[in-house]
Amino acid sequence: MKRKFLCAFLVIFALASSAFASGDFWNDETYKLIDETVKANVPSFPDVDFKITDEKYSALVVDMEEEFYVSDGQDGALKQTQTVKDYTPAIQAAIDDANKAGGGRVVVPATEKEGTTIYYTGAIQLKSNVNLYLEEGTELRFVRNISNKYYPMVLTSFEGNDTYNYASPIYAFHAKNIALTGKGTLNPQADPYNWQAWKRGSFGFPNQAEVVDVLVKQWSDKAVPVTLRLLTDGTTPLPEKIPTMLINWDNIEEVEYVETPEDITPLRSLLRPCTIEPYACENVLLEGVKIINSPMWEVHPLRCKNVLVRGLVIDSHGSNNDGVNPESTNFVVIENCSFSTGDDCIAIKSGKNRDGYNRGKIGGESCGYIIIRNCVFADGHGGVTCGSECTGGIHDVFAHDNHFDSENLQQVLRFKTNSYRGGLIENIYFRDNTVAKCSNALMFGETQYTLGSAQDKEGDLGPYTPQLRNVFMSNITAGSPTSSVNAKNAIEWKAYERAPMTDIHVKDVTVYGVQNAINLENVKNFTLENVKISLVDTPAELVTYNTEEINIADVKLFAEGSEYNLAEGEKLTMPDEFDKTKDAVVMGVITTKDAAFADGKGTVKLYLDRGTLQEGNKAPVITPYDAEIKAEGEGKYSFRAAIPLTDKPDYQYAYRPKTEAENMNRGNHILSIVASGMPYDQNTWNYNVKCKADE
């Protein structure tokens, strides 16, 4: 059977990274540092219990009218009420007492002999040295009265933009040594008519886009101080003082407050809170509980340090129902959890747009030193995701010994950002994982992410250049000879031409049954070693893909007796006095073990871009020129090509990616040269590896 060469859009230049060259697809020292740091800071608590059903606390329980909405049988919603017991004062009092006593365990007991013991409550704030423990068979059911009485205004963020908004059902602020443990359930009761209706303005409810546009385009983009970004229920009076974003890591419990600005009219909030949100906390343990029916993201450690997430069961399928989203948080271990979500299962974040860039310090607060292990992933947009709110950067993420299995899981390993969000994503390690099913790709990255707010759809106009580099995937099996993964692609990467992704390395990966093998656009130094892929209709017929290194150096342009170096990222403008009606010569040296050069089949093409900076003619006009190849011994080859100059004084010469698939046949190697008056910012020389399918 004739095998098709499936590596489209390979535009790569630069030496293979030392990690790839050495075969090292893991950073043991950094992994050990993360693991030991988190283990050393798992909180422990005094052996004393504060039971919320004890007489002291049960006396605080009051009747309340829970307000909620159901379908009116047509296209709207009908408001209803029911009388329930409000345990908010009892639970909070027990937490406060445990905190004042120096710590302890606040117990939510199972009192029913059969079925579930349900406790209705509003938002709960954890305090230092307190473990909130939910016994098996209990459920904290958070009331659907969306008001500041039950969900007070707190400092938080919404999708990476800083603001004051409704408190999360479980919230903590500047606390140290806190935990939420047990086998009980958290149920915020979000559904299409309660909380979730704000996502798109369904059933006659207002649309959150009204507030998101203010938060992003007015407050964040215009650098409005966060202390002026007050979102409330529209009726509850503001507090006299509000906390600032200042964090003192030498004393995490220290909080700086300022006077609430006078004569400010808060904006009515339409932004849904996350289910669990520790803000600026240190030494956090979240273990064992189940989360269902979340309004927004389920677990959101925000600006925290030393977080252990262990054994959670997350089963929530509403809009934006991400599972665990550490944001601007460092030293995190997520282990032994199960995910089935309405959005990304795990999404690592570090702030959005200008807020992300200015958070904490110029350049933002990164999120990193994260281990994800022994987890099971079912439904979701992405299994392990970096972005899209990643302006502060993401680094050093290790995911291993996880299992991914759902036709409703789109991407297994996912990266997403754009030029409004920017950020540097680097040092991502993904190994020893198994995949049964996914729908789009095993490995997917895009720096052209366009979902979300209207701003994201304006194209590459943002101020923050996205960077993605050093991603390592190894020892992965996806599907089986008799069961296709059935994804659209095995590997897909899409970057801006001016900012290619760099150093993406894949080794010892087997993928059974995808519609397409590899799809790359503006990727630099992409390497494959022992990567086996089959198509969906023949999962047992694997094709092995490898890469062969091609190094290009000493590239020079000669014109009218003068010599000019052509270096990566630099442009060369010919002097006006040059006679540009003559030819110039481009020369360089290739070093490679590729047999195609040795047997005379290798070629180098130079591409002259004759496009000019004229109204209505901004697209490049490409003309290819073949270079002469001469063997110099020991795998070295010189190349030489004559290219015509022109009489255009503003023409510039530089390296530039060329990504036409027709030029990527095996044995055909590309060096791109540009001469153009266009204001290129993307002049990058970039080809040193060819992908080949072994026969």
Buried (B, 14 or more C-beta within 10 A) or exposed (E): EEEEBBBBBBBBBBBBBEBBEEEEBBBEEBBEBBBEBBEEBBBEBEEEBBBBBBEBBEEBBEEBEBBBBBEEEEEEBEEEEEEBBBBBBBBBBBBBBBBEEEBBBBBBBBEEEEEBBBBBBBBBBBBBBBBBBBBEBBBBBBBBBBBBBBBBBBBBBBBBBBBBBBBBBBBBBBBBBBBBBBBBBBBBBBBBBBBBBBBEBBBEBEBBBEBBBBBBBEBBBEEBEBBEBBBBBEEEEBBEEBBBBEBEEEEBBEBEEEEBEEEEEBBEBBBBBBBBBBBBBBBBBBBBBBBBBBBBBBBBBBBBBBBBBBBBBBBBBBBBBBBBBBBBBBBBBBBBBBBBBBBBBBBBBBBBBBBBBBBBEEBBBBBBBBBBBBBBBBBBBBBBBBBBBBBBBBBBBBBBEBBBBBBBBBBBBBBBBBBBBBBBBBBBBBBBBBBBBBBBBBBBBBBBBEEBBEBBEEEBEBEBBBBBBBBBBBBBBBBBBEEBBBBBBBBBBBBBBBBBBBBBBBBBBBBBBBBBBBBBBBBBBBBBBBBBBBBBEEBEBBBBBBBBBBBBEEBEBBBEEEEBEBEBEBBBBBEEEBEBEEEBEBBBBBBBEBEBBEEEEBBBBBBBBBBBEEEEEEEBEBEBBEBEBEEEEEBBBBBBBBBBBBEBEEBBBBBBBBBEEEBBEBBBBBBBBBBBBBEBBBBBBBBBBBBBBEE
